[in-house]
Amino acid sequence: MHYLRHGARVIAVGSTPAKGAALLADATAESAGDCATFLQADLTSVAATSELVARIQSTSPTVDQLVLCAQRYRLFGPRSVTPEGFEHAFALGYLSRYVLSHGLRTALEAAPRPVILNVGTPGVPLGRLHREDLQLDRRYDGFKATLQAFRANDLLGAAYPSRYPDTLRRLPPRRGVDRHAAPSLPPRRGAP
Ligand SMILES: NC(=O)c1ccc[n+]([C@@H]2O[C@H](COP(=O)([O-])OP(=O)(O)OC[C@H]3O[C@@H](n4cnc5c(N)ncnc54)[C@H](OP(=O)(O)O)[C@@H]3O)[C@@H](O)[C@H]2O)c1
């Protein structure tokens, strides 16, 4: 709603149509209904996320900002695997962000000052990549899977700009965006 109020065109993505309808209703109430679009997609699916990229590119050749924040924690319960064979946290917390950020790179580079806001948990010294068992099909634990996705996402944030050094640069993690998530990061100057 913040960007809609500032006159931007916003495409919101989620798997729940009711949430999309609520967003469109709010946008309409603020006379910004024409600028809001909701696209239903299951971001645990690489195929669906790739289709989403194609759909966004076909309607929006320029993307100014990409906000990556889809998450659904499954800390308890049995291991869940997507129809494509990926462990749920890995698919949603990492793979979808990989596909969206790399897939929309050309559209982002077409913008004057593109930004990818990858909402995550940098600076938290918990979890690691289990390279020997990346899908955790041998020793699954919901916390382990969630933390592995966090750390994979950190690597995405570090690797992405170094892959495109001529056009992109990495901004340091912003503790102020989610203060409680990054206790090891120094506070920004002037932050409470
Ligand atoms: N909450 C915290 O304490 C906390 C702390 C540190 C960092 N973070 C980070 O902040 C970000 C947002 O977390 P949050 O807790 O604020 O989550 P949230 O409010 O529950 O929002 C997550 C969003 O992800 C979407 N989503 C979930 N599964 C999806 C799927 N399969 N396909 C498409 N969209 C899907 C949901 O929309 P639908 O329901 O429509 O699918 C929802 O709008 C995450 O990156 C998280 O790691 C959160």
The ligand as a Gaussian input file, in Angstrom:
#p B3LYP/6-31G(d) Opt

LIG

0 1
 N        8.194000     -13.001000      11.241000
 C        9.412000     -12.872000      11.766000
 O        9.615000     -12.847000      12.979000
 C       10.617000     -12.753000      10.854000
 C       11.847000     -12.616000      11.427000
 C       12.959000     -12.481000      10.615000
 C       12.823000     -12.475000       9.249000
 N       11.606000     -12.640000       8.702000
 C       11.523000     -12.677000       7.247000
 O       10.531000     -11.790000       6.780000
 C        9.951000     -12.347000       5.588000
 C        8.439000     -12.390000       5.744000
 O        8.162000     -13.196000       6.861000
 P        6.800000     -13.009000       7.660000
 O        6.929000     -13.771000       8.928000
 O        6.499000     -11.557000       7.716000
 O        5.801000     -13.782000       6.728000
 P        4.234000     -13.529000       6.446000
 O        3.742000     -12.285000       7.049000
 O        3.573000     -14.794000       6.802000
 O        4.249000     -13.336000       4.878000
 C        4.731000     -14.339000       4.075000
 C        4.073000     -14.216000       2.730000
 O        4.544000     -15.317000       1.947000
 C        3.473000     -15.725000       1.117000
 N        3.624000     -17.125000       0.790000
 C        3.788000     -18.152000       1.659000
 N        3.846000     -19.305000       0.986000
 C        3.724000     -18.991000      -0.330000
 C        3.705000     -19.746000      -1.523000
 N        3.820000     -21.076000      -1.509000
 N        3.535000     -19.102000      -2.703000
 C        3.406000     -17.757000      -2.725000
 N        3.420000     -16.978000      -1.647000
 C        3.576000     -17.598000      -0.453000
 C        2.204000     -15.495000       1.933000
 O        1.118000     -15.207000       1.083000
 P       -0.015000     -16.338000       0.863000
 O       -0.566000     -16.658000       2.194000
 O       -0.993000     -15.685000      -0.061000
 O        0.671000     -17.486000       0.213000
 C        2.557000     -14.280000       2.794000
 O        2.012000     -13.098000       2.258000
 C       10.566000     -13.716000       5.391000
 O       11.603000     -13.610000       4.463000
 C       11.117000     -14.047000       6.742000
 O       12.234000     -14.925000       6.665000
 C       10.490000     -12.756000       9.463000

